[in-house]
Amino acid sequence: MKQLLRKIPFLFKCLKIIKINVSIVVNQLRIKLYVLRCDKLKIVIGASNVFQKNWCPTDQENLNLLSIESFNKLFKSRKIDTILAEHVWEHLTIDEALIAANNCYSYILKDGYIRVAVPDGFHPDDKYIEAVDVGGTGLGSDDHKVLYNYKTLSSVFEEAGFRVNLLEYFDESGNFQQVDWNRDKGMIHRSAKFDERNHLQPLAYTSIIIDAFKI
């Protein structure tokens, strides 16, 4: 009996691993079915189960941004109309960011785009910067590799061949710049318009938001 009790933690660990692996397989199948049945592919990267209707969520175990083989496995000869990545690129090094941008460029249709949002290094609030900086105090910031500003983020995607449109950002003087953008074309929750923290304090939490078009 004592030997059996000692094995219980190990058995629970095995069951957890099996559950995770089954979940990965199920999600892979779901994505492949989406690719087969949809005329237009709208892919969310790093979704964490947050996505709009008619969009297909993926996470790192389904789609590795740094592996073109991962794209090949999921999409084969299909091209993607739109990619959405909210607060993903800051978790990559600069070198990795360019690899990821190049991989996306390879699989996006001509005139298709990727909408990207990252924390804003030109945000004028010191508490915001402390929270989102590399190794910052905010949730998930311990894994942040880069704190971008609008220029450095744009340069990553321009180097990969994209044409960049800036949607939201702070400039060097701490002035907020914004153009109207359509949430149906890629919802960014951590934005001036949609982040609930801005209801009490306008622009308390914003992101650099870009649309990078394949030309």
Number of C-alpha atoms within 10 A of each C-alpha: 6 6 7 9 10 10 12 11 11 11 13 11 12 12 12 12 12 12 11 12 13 12 12 15 13 12 17 18 14 15 19 15 11 18 21 12 9 11 11 15 22 22 24 25 23 23 18 11 11 13 19 15 6 12 19 22 22 22 16 13 13 20 21 17 24 19 12 17 14 17 21 13 13 16 17 12 10 17 19 23 18 25 24 26 20 24 21 18 26 23 19 18 13 17 9 14 22 20 19 22 22 20 20 24 24 16 22 20 18 14 13 19 25 28 23 25 27 27 31 25 23 22 25 18 13 9 13 19 19 14 17 23 23 17 16 17 15 14 9 13 18 15 14 20 16 22 21 20 20 22 13 14 24 21 15 20 26 17 12 20 16 23 18 20 14 18 18 22 29 20 17 14 9 12 12 16 12 14 9 8 14 8 12 9 16 23 19 24 16 21 24 22 17 15 17 15 15 16 12 8 9 13 18 18 20 27 29 30 28 23 25 26 22 22 12
